């Protein structure tokens, strides 16, 4: 996976988190860790979003990722358009 591929997938995932946030009154998106671990490209893209502080995972210690977009992530999405 190239950096460009990871960045494109990260942007797509972040846009999805942005849309989910507003469609669900600020709710977090829950994904089983086993599903994420099975898709290496998605795992790398999600880790990148968390590392850049565009998203947070509040599911630590559980079997799920509980992803939410941060204000930095929202700013990034707004500046993309």
Secondary structure, 3 states (H helix, E strand, C coil): CCHHHHHHHHHHHHHHHHHHHHHCCCCCEEEEHHHHHHCHHHHHHHHHHHHCCCEEECCCCCCEEEEEECHHHHHHHHHHC
